[in-house]
Amino acid sequence: MRIIDESWCILAKVAYRETAILRPASFVKAHWRDVVAEAKAVGEVVVTHHERPEAVVLSMERYEELTRDAAAADPLAVLREEFDRELAVLREPGAAEKLRRLFRASPAELADAANDAGLKRPVT
């Protein structure tokens, strides 16, 4: 068993935790139950092939931790909420007819509406 001493390690440009155990694929194939027990004990086992990481076996606890952390740090959550707020106007009564009028409008009518709303085009 090879246990890594550093907090995070890089092997073939793959980061893994210090507690990760490295196992060759041939060992995993022959000792699956042992590998699962190791994953339960330390959280993850890195499976290698010719000393290059190929896969990771995670304990259920570690998997749940990773998915919980990923959900909490979702970088798109704020954008999704903003997008939903912007689209909410389309659910208001009369929104469909307003859109139809907008799409039927000529460029001059659109310019007039923008100017009336105070959205003047920049001078180029």
C-alpha positions as CSV (number, residue, x, y, z in Angstrom):
1,M,0.0,0.0,0.0
2,R,1.3,3.4,-0.9
3,I,0.0,6.3,1.1
4,I,1.0,9.8,0.2
5,D,2.6,12.1,2.8
6,E,1.8,15.5,1.4
7,S,-1.6,17.3,1.9
8,W,-2.3,17.3,-1.8
9,C,-0.3,15.5,-4.4
10,I,0.1,15.8,-8.1
11,L,0.6,12.6,-10.1
12,A,0.4,12.9,-13.9
13,K,-1.3,16.3,-13.5
14,V,-4.1,14.8,-11.3
15,A,-4.6,16.2,-7.7
16,Y,-5.6,13.9,-4.9
17,R,-5.6,14.0,-1.1
18,E,-2.8,12.9,1.1
19,T,-5.0,10.1,2.5
20,A,-5.5,8.6,-1.0
21,I,-4.2,5.1,-1.5
22,L,-2.7,4.3,-4.9
23,R,-3.5,0.8,-6.3
24,P,-2.6,-0.7,-9.7
25,A,-5.6,-1.8,-11.8
26,S,-4.4,-5.4,-11.5
27,F,-4.6,-5.2,-7.7
28,V,-8.1,-3.7,-7.9
29,K,-9.2,-6.4,-10.3
30,A,-7.9,-9.2,-8.0
31,H,-8.9,-7.6,-4.6
32,W,-12.0,-5.6,-5.2
33,R,-13.5,-6.1,-1.7
34,D,-10.2,-5.0,-0.2
35,V,-10.2,-1.8,-2.3
36,V,-13.7,-1.0,-1.3
37,A,-12.8,-1.5,2.4
38,E,-9.8,0.9,1.9
39,A,-12.0,3.4,0.2
40,K,-14.4,3.3,3.1
41,A,-11.5,3.7,5.6
42,V,-9.7,6.6,3.9
43,G,-12.3,8.0,1.5
44,E,-10.7,7.3,-1.8
45,V,-8.4,4.9,-3.7
46,V,-6.7,6.1,-6.8
47,V,-6.5,3.3,-9.4
48,T,-3.4,3.4,-11.6
49,H,-2.4,1.8,-14.8
50,H,1.4,1.8,-15.5
51,E,1.7,4.2,-12.6
52,R,-0.7,6.7,-14.2
53,P,-4.0,7.5,-12.5
54,E,-7.0,6.1,-14.4
55,A,-9.9,6.1,-11.9
56,V,-10.8,6.8,-8.3
57,V,-12.9,4.6,-6.1
58,L,-14.7,6.7,-3.5
59,S,-16.5,5.8,-0.3
60,M,-20.2,6.8,-0.3
61,E,-19.4,9.2,2.5
62,R,-16.7,11.0,0.4
63,Y,-18.9,11.0,-2.7
64,E,-21.7,12.6,-0.7
65,E,-19.3,15.2,0.7
66,L,-18.0,16.1,-2.7
67,T,-21.5,16.4,-4.2
68,R,-22.7,18.5,-1.3
69,D,-19.7,20.8,-1.6
70,A,-20.2,21.1,-5.3
71,A,-23.8,22.0,-4.9
72,A,-23.0,24.6,-2.3
73,A,-20.4,26.2,-4.5
74,D,-22.4,26.2,-7.7
75,P,-20.9,29.2,-9.7
76,L,-24.0,29.2,-11.9
77,A,-26.5,29.6,-9.1
78,V,-26.4,33.4,-9.1
79,L,-26.6,33.6,-12.9
80,R,-29.5,31.1,-12.9
81,E,-31.4,33.1,-10.3
82,E,-30.8,36.4,-12.2
83,F,-31.9,34.7,-15.5
84,D,-35.1,33.4,-13.8
85,R,-35.9,36.9,-12.5
86,E,-35.4,38.4,-16.0
87,L,-37.7,35.8,-17.6
88,A,-40.4,36.2,-14.9
89,V,-41.6,39.3,-16.8
90,L,-42.6,37.0,-19.7
91,R,-45.0,35.2,-17.4
92,E,-46.9,38.4,-16.6
93,P,-50.4,39.0,-18.2
94,G,-50.1,40.6,-21.6
95,A,-46.4,39.7,-22.0
96,A,-47.1,37.6,-25.1
97,E,-48.8,40.5,-26.9
98,K,-46.0,42.9,-26.0
99,L,-43.5,40.5,-27.5
100,R,-45.5,40.1,-30.7
101,R,-45.7,43.9,-31.0
102,L,-41.9,44.2,-30.4
103,F,-41.1,41.6,-33.1
104,R,-43.5,43.3,-35.6
105,A,-41.9,46.7,-35.0
106,S,-39.8,48.4,-37.6
107,P,-36.3,49.6,-36.8
108,A,-37.5,53.2,-36.6
109,E,-40.3,52.2,-34.1
110,L,-37.7,50.3,-32.0
111,A,-35.5,53.4,-32.0
112,D,-38.3,55.7,-31.0
113,A,-39.3,53.3,-28.2
114,A,-35.7,53.1,-26.9
115,N,-35.4,56.9,-27.1
116,D,-38.7,57.3,-25.2
117,A,-37.4,54.9,-22.5
118,G,-34.3,57.1,-22.2
119,L,-32.0,54.5,-23.8
120,K,-30.3,56.8,-26.3
121,R,-27.9,55.1,-28.7
122,P,-24.3,56.2,-28.3
123,V,-23.0,58.4,-31.1
124,T,-20.5,56.6,-33.3
